[in-house]
């Protein structure tokens, strides 16, 4: 009864219990602590089911020593496992010694391939012994592990596949079928195995395993094995494992009525296991410049290879760090912020506030910064500057560059058809100075940004706004000026940093290798996921792509649609977040994205998250979602369209002597010609085209926002709004960043807040050469893609890039784009 009670205790089962009663035959290796074919997933998998090697995510070394009193034998085994190029690799050597049978050594190599839910593995075993028959043996095993669900694991193994015979030694082919279930969560696992030899299914043996992690870092295990024929004794085994992060110790005891068996094991691993003595108080450094400077290298970009978007990766890191109980504080290194404008800055600031709300302390250390960086840093508990920090905290401004005079000098005329007084994008090319409408929009945007900035500093630093104004008045202030005004906490030298961290976080332990969620993941199956589909850069047809040098990004309709279709058809995806960071682009491409978003809402929750920009065509793509979230500083709206094309006759004929003569058979056959200006009839036709596109645009906005069409027209007409102003006018649903959008998708999908979800990007931009291919699946599905617009001469495209103009703006065609590029510094 005492033994039965012990078996019913919560325990971690690693059950190879049936091996205890087997004599030291060549197919028998070291006895593992209790485990099963469906459960094993460490380096020791090589001894039981090679498919388990595929679940290793680092490097592992196990040493096992066995004393078998049942057969008066000794055994030792060393097992190595690692992951390389997505494969699980393993190797082992086992030495078996006993009085009843010859001694032998078994050397094994294994390989596993597959996914998180399905692994196929194979292993080869070679034997060495003074016994010639044993020494000549080589055997092969094949194993399969399927973990389709969080609560279910299946295993199947064929051992000694080749069933070798050497002299007096003959090994039968053996089979092992395993089932693992987790009725509650990852702490409790039950396993059942059926082992039988070739032709002896009914004479097989059953092994039962029970496991649990009773407290973090302490695992107990038990197993029972028995046959169904007379004379087969019951074998029992119990085990205990104590884990620290990279070291584990195991003791297992078992046996039959014929004697006992003892196994002692040691684990060393690069993977971090849950520790019985977890070390909290971790302090780490977050270098924002380094974190935001990831992405794709120029070489990889040319080859069409894309890495994870650095900003989305940083956002995920901050989310996981907030949830990590081991983390006590973060030192944020402030230098440059590549790719960040005021929308993302608000998200980063909110992320630091969430860290503080979760009990972490946050210190900002400034090497150099401007108002944008200081806006983020104001969320920290403490702000320090190093000696001679470069502070460009001098207030916000925006510059408008007009090229109308330049175009006149070049002899280039621009034909424009537009809808909306505030749709002023073409004015950069047609006017010497900005129009009143352009100035009104920009001034309104600046006023809102300044108000949000001032409020953030007041709340973060607990100082009156006049202190910030006083710092602005200094032009290029020194760090001591910011300290005197209460906007920073001190000026420190590098040696002082440790002292300041210790003052803020007593007992903190600095780690240069910290990573959130770096503990070994023993979960079965795949976590349910939220798919993030990015719409980043100028919107065009074709594939999303990145400039090899990182100067620009293109949001291609084909790639975005493919990402949405992939997300809505993937059963592991429970919700979709469309992340928009775009000032718009081609009308047709924007419309196709909008329709794909609307289609996705028929299958899964879809939330739109706006970053720095989600204007014009970017707003078009976002408005189809169930819910639209913007940041207070997001630049959005700009609901309007325009058609623009150049007339290059003055440049090409007047300066280069080029002549062109058109022969047409229809009155408007040359309406897209870039040689001469439009005729009045062509201008009228283009305007009708633009008016129709605009009417379609506001019709869809009215439908999705449940607004009167006339009301939409009032707030449209190309007018740009901040996210805060857009909320007041019904263009967005609420304020929030990417993480709030993920939470909204989770809530609409009915997923418990306690369930851990993965965030995966679908439909990422690819490199330059990837644009040479197509997206056949999307092409087939749509049967309609934006036609290629007539390209500008390369010389004008180069001029546009050097002047900071979008080449998408300059391409002839119907556009839904921001009327200007705003960079507020």
TAUR-V791916 format. One record per residue. N is the residue number from 1. RES is the residue in three letters. PSI is psi in radians with two decimals (NA if undefined). Layout:
BEGIN
((N | RES | PSI) (N | RES | PSI))
END
This chain:
BEGIN
((1 | UNK | -0.64) (2 | UNK | -0.68) (3 | UNK | -0.70) (4 | UNK | -0.74) (5 | UNK | -0.70) (6 | UNK | -0.71) (7 | UNK | -0.45) (8 | UNK | -0.12) (9 | UNK | 2.63) (10 | UNK | 2.24) (11 | UNK | 2.71) (12 | UNK | 1.98) (13 | UNK | 2.10) (14 | UNK | 1.52) (15 | UNK | 1.90) (16 | UNK | 0.70) (17 | UNK | -0.63) (18 | UNK | -0.36) (19 | UNK | -0.42) (20 | UNK | -0.72) (21 | UNK | -0.10) (22 | UNK | 2.38) (23 | UNK | 2.99) (24 | UNK | 1.16) (25 | UNK | 2.76) (26 | UNK | -0.50) (27 | UNK | -0.10) (28 | UNK | 2.26) (29 | UNK | -2.72) (30 | UNK | 2.43) (31 | UNK | 2.20) (32 | UNK | 2.67) (33 | UNK | 2.77) (34 | UNK | 2.15) (35 | UNK | 3.11) (36 | UNK | 2.93) (37 | UNK | -0.51) (38 | UNK | -0.14) (39 | UNK | -0.60) (40 | UNK | 2.31) (41 | UNK | 0.58) (42 | UNK | -2.99) (43 | UNK | -0.47) (44 | UNK | -0.10) (45 | UNK | -0.49) (46 | UNK | -0.48) (47 | UNK | -0.25) (48 | UNK | -0.93) (49 | UNK | 1.81) (50 | UNK | -0.31) (51 | UNK | -0.46) (52 | UNK | -0.35) (53 | UNK | -0.47) (54 | UNK | -0.20) (55 | UNK | 0.07) (56 | UNK | 2.38) (57 | UNK | 0.43) (58 | UNK | -2.51) (59 | UNK | 2.48) (60 | UNK | 2.54) (61 | UNK | 2.23) (62 | UNK | 2.39) (63 | UNK | 2.25) (64 | UNK | 2.38) (65 | UNK | 2.28) (66 | UNK | 2.37) (67 | UNK | 1.91) (68 | UNK | 1.84) (69 | UNK | -0.26) (70 | UNK | -0.74) (71 | UNK | 0.22) (72 | UNK | 0.99) (73 | UNK | 2.86) (74 | UNK | 2.62) (75 | UNK | 2.54) (76 | UNK | 2.54) (77 | UNK | 2.46) (78 | UNK | 2.19) (79 | UNK | 2.31) (80 | UNK | 2.42) (81 | UNK | 2.57) (82 | UNK | 3.01) (83 | UNK | 2.31) (84 | UNK | 2.16) (85 | UNK | 0.69) (86 | UNK | 0.04) (87 | UNK | 2.62) (88 | UNK | 2.18) (89 | UNK | 2.52) (90 | UNK | 2.69) (91 | UNK | 2.58) (92 | UNK | 2.75) (93 | UNK | 2.31) (94 | UNK | 2.38) (95 | UNK | 2.09) (96 | UNK | 2.16) (97 | UNK | 2.46) (98 | UNK | 2.82) (99 | UNK | -0.52) (100 | UNK | -0.35) (101 | UNK | 2.83) (102 | UNK | 2.60) (103 | UNK | 2.63) (104 | UNK | 2.84) (105 | UNK | 2.39) (106 | UNK | 2.15) (107 | UNK | 2.28) (108 | UNK | 2.54) (109 | UNK | 2.45) (110 | UNK | 2.77) (111 | UNK | 2.44) (112 | UNK | 2.45) (113 | UNK | 2.58) (114 | UNK | -2.69) (115 | UNK | -3.08) (116 | UNK | -0.42) (117 | UNK | -0.20) (118 | UNK | 2.16) (119 | UNK | 2.40) (120 | UNK | 2.24) (121 | UNK | 2.77) (122 | UNK | 2.65) (123 | UNK | 2.68) (124 | UNK | 2.36) (125 | UNK | 2.27) (126 | UNK | 2.46) (127 | UNK | 2.56) (128 | UNK | 2.29) (129 | UNK | 2.76) (130 | UNK | -0.31) (131 | UNK | 2.10) (132 | UNK | -0.70) (133 | UNK | -0.78) (134 | UNK | -0.70) (135 | UNK | -0.45) (136 | UNK | -0.04) (137 | UNK | 2.47) (138 | UNK | 2.32) (139 | UNK | 2.85) (140 | UNK | 2.48) (141 | UNK | 2.61) (142 | UNK | 2.35) (143 | UNK | 2.68) (144 | UNK | 2.34) (145 | UNK | 2.21) (146 | UNK | 2.23) (147 | UNK | 1.26) (148 | UNK | -0.42) (149 | UNK | 2.78) (150 | UNK | -0.49) (151 | UNK | 0.09) (152 | UNK | 2.31) (153 | UNK | 2.40) (154 | UNK | 2.45) (155 | UNK | 2.56) (156 | UNK | 2.31) (157 | UNK | 2.39) (158 | UNK | 2.01) (159 | UNK | 2.63) (160 | UNK | 0.94) (161 | UNK | -0.67) (162 | UNK | -0.10) (163 | UNK | 1.11) (164 | UNK | 2.66) (165 | UNK | 2.13) (166 | UNK | 1.83) (167 | UNK | -2.07) (168 | UNK | -0.05) (169 | UNK | 2.11) (170 | UNK | 2.17) (171 | UNK | 2.15) (172 | UNK | 2.63) (173 | UNK | 2.36) (174 | UNK | 2.65) (175 | UNK | 2.54) (176 | UNK | 2.05) (177 | UNK | 2.23) (178 | UNK | 2.58) (179 | UNK | 2.30) (180 | UNK | 2.42) (181 | UNK | 2.60) (182 | UNK | 1.61) (183 | UNK | -0.39) (184 | UNK | -1.27) (185 | UNK | -2.87) (186 | UNK | -0.24) (187 | UNK | -0.39) (188 | UNK | 2.18) (189 | UNK | 2.37) (190 | UNK | 2.43) (191 | UNK | 2.54) (192 | UNK | 2.28) (193 | UNK | 2.53) (194 | UNK | 2.05) (195 | UNK | 2.32) (196 | UNK | 2.75) (197 | UNK | 2.91) (198 | UNK | 2.15) (199 | UNK | 0.10) (200 | UNK | 0.77) (201 | UNK | -0.75) (202 | UNK | -0.30) (203 | UNK | 0.35) (204 | UNK | -3.14) (205 | UNK | 2.55) (206 | UNK | 2.43) (207 | UNK | 2.33) (208 | UNK | 2.43) (209 | UNK | 2.42) (210 | UNK | 2.36) (211 | UNK | 2.72) (212 | UNK | 2.62) (213 | UNK | 1.79) (214 | UNK | -0.63) (215 | UNK | 2.79) (216 | UNK | 2.19) (217 | UNK | -0.06) (218 | UNK | 2.00) (219 | UNK | 2.32) (220 | UNK | 2.52) (221 | UNK | 2.67) (222 | UNK | 2.59) (223 | UNK | 2.62) (224 | UNK | 2.36) (225 | UNK | 2.45) (226 | UNK | 2.80) (227 | UNK | -3.11) (228 | UNK | 0.32) (229 | UNK | 2.74) (230 | UNK | 2.51) (231 | UNK | -0.09) (232 | UNK | 1.95) (233 | UNK | 2.78) (234 | UNK | 2.32) (235 | UNK | 2.38) (236 | UNK | 2.66) (237 | UNK | 2.39) (238 | UNK | 2.68) (239 | UNK | 2.73) (240 | UNK | 2.38) (241 | UNK | 2.29) (242 | UNK | 2.14) (243 | UNK | 2.40) (244 | UNK | -3.11) (245 | UNK | -0.80) (246 | UNK | 0.16) (247 | UNK | 2.38) (248 | UNK | 2.53) (249 | UNK | 2.34) (250 | UNK | 2.46) (251 | UNK | 2.29) (252 | UNK | 2.39) (253 | UNK | 2.47) (254 | UNK | -2.89) (255 | UNK | -2.93) (256 | UNK | -3.01) (257 | UNK | -0.12) (258 | UNK | -0.16) (259 | UNK | 3.09) (260 | UNK | 2.87) (261 | UNK | 2.36) (262 | UNK | 2.39) (263 | UNK | 2.28) (264 | UNK | 2.33) (265 | UNK | 2.61) (266 | UNK | 2.35) (267 | UNK | 2.35) (268 | UNK | 2.35) (269 | UNK | 2.61) (270 | UNK | -0.47) (271 | UNK | 2.51) (272 | UNK | 2.06) (273 | UNK | 2.76) (274 | UNK | 2.22) (275 | UNK | 2.55) (276 | UNK | -0.37) (277 | UNK | 1.23) (278 | UNK | 2.46) (279 | UNK | 1.89) (280 | UNK | -2.82) (281 | UNK | 0.44) (282 | UNK | 2.36) (283 | UNK | 2.31) (284 | UNK | 2.87) (285 | UNK | 2.37) (286 | UNK | 1.90) (287 | UNK | 1.81) (288 | UNK | -0.65) (289 | UNK | -0.78) (290 | UNK | -0.74) (291 | UNK | -0.58) (292 | UNK | -0.09) (293 | UNK | 0.25) (294 | UNK | -2.42) (295 | UNK | -2.68) (296 | UNK | 2.32) (297 | UNK | 2.73) (298 | UNK | -0.72) (299 | UNK | -0.83) (300 | UNK | -0.64) (301 | UNK | -0.74) (302 | UNK | -0.56) (303 | UNK | -0.03) (304 | UNK | 0.31) (305 | UNK | 2.29) (306 | UNK | 2.46) (307 | UNK | 3.02) (308 | UNK | 2.48) (309 | UNK | 2.19) (310 | UNK | -0.61) (311 | UNK | -0.75) (312 | UNK | -0.64) (313 | UNK | -0.74) (314 | UNK | -0.73) (315 | UNK | -0.77) (316 | UNK | -0.71) (317 | UNK | -0.79) (318 | UNK | -0.67) (319 | UNK | -0.83) (320 | UNK | -0.65) (321 | UNK | -0.64) (322 | UNK | -0.60) (323 | UNK | -0.13) (324 | UNK | 1.99) (325 | UNK | -0.34) (326 | UNK | -0.43) (327 | UNK | 2.21) (328 | UNK | -0.45) (329 | UNK | 2.82) (330 | UNK | 2.29) (331 | UNK | 2.03) (332 | UNK | 2.03) (333 | UNK | 2.09) (334 | UNK | 2.08) (335 | UNK | -1.73) (336 | UNK | 2.84) (337 | UNK | 1.27) (338 | UNK | 2.31) (339 | UNK | 0.17) (340 | UNK | 2.25) (341 | UNK | -2.84) (342 | UNK | -0.47) (343 | UNK | -0.92) (344 | UNK | -0.59) (345 | UNK | -0.69) (346 | UNK | -0.71) (347 | UNK | -0.79) (348 | UNK | -0.70) (349 | UNK | -0.76) (350 | UNK | -0.60) (351 | UNK | -0.69) (352 | UNK | -0.66) (353 | UNK | -0.64) (354 | UNK | -0.67) (355 | UNK | -0.80) (356 | UNK | -0.69) (357 | UNK | -0.46) (358 | UNK | 0.08) (359 | UNK | -0.02) (360 | UNK | 2.65) (361 | UNK | 2.50) (362 | UNK | 2.20) (363 | UNK | 2.25) (364 | UNK | 2.26) (365 | UNK | 2.05) (366 | UNK | 2.10) (367 | UNK | -0.80) (368 | UNK | 2.56) (369 | UNK | 2.87) (370 | UNK | -2.91) (371 | UNK | -0.63) (372 | UNK | -0.83) (373 | UNK | -0.67) (374 | UNK | -0.59) (375 | UNK | -0.76) (376 | UNK | -0.82) (377 | UNK | -0.44) (378 | UNK | -0.21) (379 | UNK | -0.15) (380 | UNK | 2.78) (381 | UNK | -0.72) (382 | UNK | 2.54) (383 | UNK | 2.16) (384 | UNK | 2.53) (385 | UNK | 2.56) (386 | UNK | 2.87) (387 | UNK | 2.37) (388 | UNK | 0.54) (389 | UNK | 2.58) (390 | UNK | 1.93) (391 | UNK | 1.96) (392 | UNK | 0.88) (393 | UNK | 1.52) (394 | UNK | 0.36) (395 | UNK | 2.93) (396 | UNK | 2.55) (397 | UNK | 2.81) (398 | UNK | 2.45) (399 | UNK | 2.45) (400 | UNK | 2.10) (401 | UNK | 2.23) (402 | UNK | 2.41) (403 | UNK | 0.26) (404 | UNK | -0.78) (405 | UNK | -0.66) (406 | UNK | -0.78) (407 | UNK | -0.66) (408 | UNK | -0.75) (409 | UNK | -0.59) (410 | UNK | -0.24) (411 | UNK | 0.41) (412 | UNK | 2.16) (413 | UNK | 2.50) (414 | UNK | 2.18) (415 | UNK | 2.32) (416 | UNK | 2.35) (417 | UNK | 2.14) (418 | UNK | 2.83) (419 | UNK | 2.15) (420 | UNK | 2.21) (421 | UNK | -0.54) (422 | UNK | 0.04) (423 | UNK | 1.34) (424 | UNK | 0.22) (425 | UNK | -0.78) (426 | UNK | -0.27) (427 | UNK | -0.43) (428 | UNK | -0.50) (429 | UNK | -0.26) (430 | UNK | -0.20) (431 | UNK | 2.73) (432 | UNK | -0.48) (433 | UNK | 2.70) (434 | UNK | 2.61) (435 | UNK | 2.92) (436 | UNK | -0.65) (437 | UNK | -0.74) (438 | UNK | -0.77) (439 | UNK | -0.68) (440 | UNK | -0.78) (441 | UNK | -0.81) (442 | UNK | -0.72) (443 | UNK | -0.69) (444 | UNK | -0.72) (445 | UNK | -0.81) (446 | UNK | -0.74) (447 | UNK | -0.74) (448 | UNK | -0.76) (449 | UNK | -0.78) (450 | UNK | -0.75) (451 | UNK | -0.73) (452 | UNK | -0.74) (453 | UNK | -0.85) (454 | UNK | -0.72) (455 | UNK | -0.70) (456 | UNK | -0.74) (457 | UNK | -0.72) (458 | UNK | -0.80) (459 | UNK | -0.67) (460 | UNK | -0.71) (461 | UNK | -0.14) (462 | UNK | 0.81) (463 | UNK | 2.71) (464 | UNK | 2.67) (465 | UNK | -0.38) (466 | UNK | -0.47) (467 | UNK | -0.71) (468 | UNK | -0.73) (469 | UNK | -0.66) (470 | UNK | -0.64) (471 | UNK | -0.72) (472 | UNK | -0.65) (473 | UNK | -0.26) (474 | UNK | -0.13) (475 | UNK | -1.41) (476 | UNK | 1.53) (477 | UNK | 2.73) (478 | UNK | 2.74) (479 | UNK | -0.63) (480 | UNK | -0.48) (481 | UNK | -0.75) (482 | UNK | -0.65) (483 | UNK | -0.79) (484 | UNK | -0.55) (485 | UNK | -0.01) (486 | UNK | 0.22) (487 | UNK | -0.23) (488 | UNK | 2.85) (489 | UNK | -0.18) (490 | UNK | 2.91) (491 | UNK | 2.17) (492 | UNK | 2.73) (493 | UNK | 2.88) (494 | UNK | -0.77) (495 | UNK | -0.40) (496 | UNK | -0.25) (497 | UNK | -0.80) (498 | UNK | -0.68) (499 | UNK | -0.75) (500 | UNK | -0.66) (501 | UNK | -0.74) (502 | UNK | -0.62) (503 | UNK | -0.70) (504 | UNK | -0.63) (505 | UNK | 1.40) (506 | UNK | 2.30) (507 | UNK | 0.08) (508 | UNK | 2.53) (509 | UNK | 1.96) (510 | UNK | 2.34) (511 | UNK | 2.20) (512 | UNK | -0.17) (513 | UNK | 0.21) (514 | UNK | 2.43) (515 | UNK | 2.30) (516 | UNK | 2.64) (517 | UNK | 0.88) (518 | UNK | 0.07) (519 | UNK | 2.65) (520 | UNK | 2.27) (521 | UNK | 1.84) (522 | UNK | 0.20) (523 | UNK | 2.46) (524 | UNK | 2.77) (525 | UNK | -2.99) (526 | UNK | 2.38) (527 | UNK | 2.58) (528 | UNK | 2.67) (529 | UNK | 2.68) (530 | UNK | 2.17) (531 | UNK | 2.27) (532 | UNK | 2.06) (533 | UNK | 1.93) (534 | UNK | 2.41) (535 | UNK | 1.53) (536 | UNK | 2.12) (537 | UNK | -3.01) (538 | UNK | 2.35) (539 | UNK | 2.18) (540 | UNK | 3.12) (541 | UNK | 3.11) (542 | UNK | -2.67) (543 | UNK | 2.60) (544 | UNK | 2.48) (545 | UNK | 2.85) (546 | UNK | 2.50) (547 | UNK | 2.30) (548 | UNK | -0.51) (549 | UNK | 0.03) (550 | UNK | 0.26) (551 | UNK | -0.47) (552 | UNK | 2.80) (553 | UNK | 2.58) (554 | UNK | 2.27) (555 | UNK | 1.77) (556 | UNK | 2.38) (557 | UNK | -0.70) (558 | UNK | -0.80) (559 | UNK | -0.75) (560 | UNK | -0.77) (561 | UNK | -0.72) (562 | UNK | -0.74) (563 | UNK | -0.73) (564 | UNK | -0.73) (565 | UNK | -0.69) (566 | UNK | -0.75) (567 | UNK | -0.71) (568 | UNK | -0.35) (569 | UNK | -0.21) (570 | UNK | 2.05) (571 | UNK | -0.36) (572 | UNK | -0.24) (573 | UNK | 2.12) (574 | UNK | -0.25) (575 | UNK | 2.80) (576 | UNK | 2.33) (577 | UNK | 2.09) (578 | UNK | 1.92) (579 | UNK | 1.95) (580 | UNK | 2.16) (581 | UNK | 1.24) (582 | UNK | 2.46) (583 | UNK | 0.15) (584 | UNK | -2.84) (585 | UNK | -2.31) (586 | UNK | 2.40) (587 | UNK | -0.82) (588 | UNK | -0.74) (589 | UNK | -0.71) (590 | UNK | -0.72) (591 | UNK | -0.73) (592 | UNK | -0.68) (593 | UNK | -0.78) (594 | UNK | -0.82) (595 | UNK | -0.65) (596 | UNK | -0.65) (597 | UNK | -0.79) (598 | UNK | -0.74) (599 | UNK | -0.71) (600 | UNK | -0.55) (601 | UNK | -0.30) (602 | UNK | -0.20) (603 | UNK | -0.64) (604 | UNK | 2.81) (605 | UNK | 2.34) (606 | UNK | 2.18) (607 | UNK | 2.36) (608 | UNK | 2.29) (609 | UNK | 2.14) (610 | UNK | 2.35) (611 | UNK | -2.23) (612 | UNK | -0.76) (613 | UNK | 2.48) (614 | UNK | 1.16) (615 | UNK | 2.68) (616 | UNK | -2.02) (617 | UNK | -0.52) (618 | UNK | -0.69) (619 | UNK | -0.68) (620 | UNK | -0.81) (621 | UNK | -0.58) (622 | UNK | -0.54) (623 | UNK | -0.24) (624 | UNK | -0.17) (625 | UNK | 2.87) (626 | UNK | -0.64) (627 | UNK | 2.47) (628 | UNK | 2.13) (629 | UNK | 2.36) (630 | UNK | 2.82) (631 | UNK | 2.69) (632 | UNK | -0.57) (633 | UNK | 0.05) (634 | UNK | 2.46) (635 | UNK | 1.98) (636 | UNK | -2.92) (637 | UNK | -2.21) (638 | UNK | 0.77) (639 | UNK | 1.86) (640 | UNK | 2.99) (641 | UNK | 2.80) (642 | UNK | 2.71) (643 | UNK | 2.34) (644 | UNK | 2.45) (645 | UNK | 2.61) (646 | UNK | 2.75) (647 | UNK | 1.92) (648 | UNK | 0.15) (649 | UNK | -0.76) (650 | UNK | -0.68) (651 | UNK | -0.89) (652 | UNK | -0.64) (653 | UNK | -0.82) (654 | UNK | -0.60) (655 | UNK | -0.55) (656 | UNK | -0.12) (657 | UNK | 0.30) (658 | UNK | 2.40) (659 | UNK | 2.55) (660 | UNK | 2.41) (661 | UNK | 2.23) (662 | UNK | 2.38) (663 | UNK | 1.99) (664 | UNK | 2.85) (665 | UNK | 0.24) (666 | UNK | 2.64) (667 | UNK | -0.60) (668 | UNK | 0.45) (669 | UNK | -0.45) (670 | UNK | 0.42) (671 | UNK | -0.47) (672 | UNK | 0.06) (673 | UNK | 2.34) (674 | UNK | 0.26) (675 | UNK | -0.91) (676 | UNK | 2.83) (677 | UNK | 2.85) (678 | UNK | 2.62) (679 | UNK | 2.89) (680 | UNK | -0.64) (681 | UNK | -0.70) (682 | UNK | -0.69) (683 | UNK | -0.74) (684 | UNK | -0.75) (685 | UNK | -0.72) (686 | UNK | -0.66) (687 | UNK | -0.70) (688 | UNK | -0.72) (689 | UNK | -0.83) (690 | UNK | -0.74) (691 | UNK | -0.73) (692 | UNK | -0.77) (693 | UNK | -0.71) (694 | UNK | -0.74) (695 | UNK | -0.71) (696 | UNK | -0.73) (697 | UNK | -0.96) (698 | UNK | -0.44) (699 | UNK | -0.79) (700 | UNK | -0.66) (701 | UNK | -0.79) (702 | UNK | -0.70) (703 | UNK | -0.84) (704 | UNK | -0.56) (705 | UNK | -0.02) (706 | UNK | 0.85) (707 | UNK | 2.75) (708 | UNK | 2.43) (709 | UNK | -0.68) (710 | UNK | -0.62) (711 | UNK | -0.72) (712 | UNK | -0.75) (713 | UNK | -0.60) (714 | UNK | -0.67) (715 | UNK | 0.02) (716 | UNK | -2.13) (717 | UNK | 0.51) (718 | UNK | 0.06) (719 | UNK | 2.33) (720 | UNK | 2.40) (721 | UNK | 2.64) (722 | UNK | 2.86) (723 | UNK | -0.66) (724 | UNK | -0.76) (725 | UNK | -0.61) (726 | UNK | -0.62) (727 | UNK | -0.75) (728 | UNK | -0.39) (729 | UNK | 0.16) (730 | UNK | 0.21) (731 | UNK | -0.35) (732 | UNK | 2.92) (733 | UNK | -0.68) (734 | UNK | 2.96) (735 | UNK | 2.49) (736 | UNK | 2.72) (737 | UNK | -2.78) (738 | UNK | -0.77) (739 | UNK | -0.63) (740 | UNK | -0.60) (741 | UNK | -0.69) (742 | UNK | -0.76) (743 | UNK | -0.66) (744 | UNK | -0.69) (745 | UNK | -0.71) (746 | UNK | -0.81) (747 | UNK | -0.77) (748 | UNK | -0.49) (749 | UNK | -0.11) (750 | UNK | 0.50) (751 | UNK | 2.32) (752 | UNK | 2.46) (753 | UNK | -0.39) (754 | UNK | -0.26) (755 | UNK | 2.28) (756 | UNK | 2.20) (757 | UNK | 2.61) (758 | UNK | 2.65) (759 | UNK | 2.14) (760 | UNK | 2.45) (761 | UNK | 2.24) (762 | UNK | 2.28) (763 | UNK | 0.79) (764 | UNK | 2.75) (765 | UNK | 2.56) (766 | UNK | -3.14) (767 | UNK | -3.13) (768 | UNK | -0.84) (769 | UNK | -0.33) (770 | UNK | -0.40) (771 | UNK | -0.20) (772 | UNK | -0.37) (773 | UNK | -3.05) (774 | UNK | -3.12) (775 | UNK | 1.41) (776 | UNK | -0.59) (777 | UNK | -0.72) (778 | UNK | -0.71) (779 | UNK | -0.80) (780 | UNK | -0.63) (781 | UNK | -0.64) (782 | UNK | -0.67) (783 | UNK | 0.28) (784 | UNK | 2.14) (785 | UNK | 2.71) (786 | UNK | 2.27) (787 | UNK | 2.69) (788 | UNK | 2.20) (789 | UNK | 2.66) (790 | UNK | 2.25) (791 | UNK | 2.55) (792 | UNK | 2.72) (793 | UNK | 2.53) (794 | UNK | -0.56) (795 | UNK | -0.71) (796 | UNK | -0.60) (797 | UNK | -0.70) (798 | UNK | -0.71) (799 | UNK | -0.73) (800 | UNK | -0.78) (801 | UNK | -0.76) (802 | UNK | -0.48) (803 | UNK | -0.04) (804 | UNK | 0.22) (805 | UNK | 2.59) (806 | UNK | 2.24) (807 | UNK | -0.42) (808 | UNK | -0.68) (809 | UNK | -0.69) (810 | UNK | -0.36) (811 | UNK | 2.38) (812 | UNK | 2.47) (813 | UNK | 3.04) (814 | UNK | 2.14) (815 | UNK | 2.64) (816 | UNK | 1.54) (817 | UNK | 2.79) (818 | UNK | 2.53) (819 | UNK | -0.19) (820 | UNK | 2.81) (821 | UNK | 2.03) (822 | UNK | 2.16) (823 | UNK | 1.95) (824 | UNK | 2.11) (825 | UNK | NA))
END
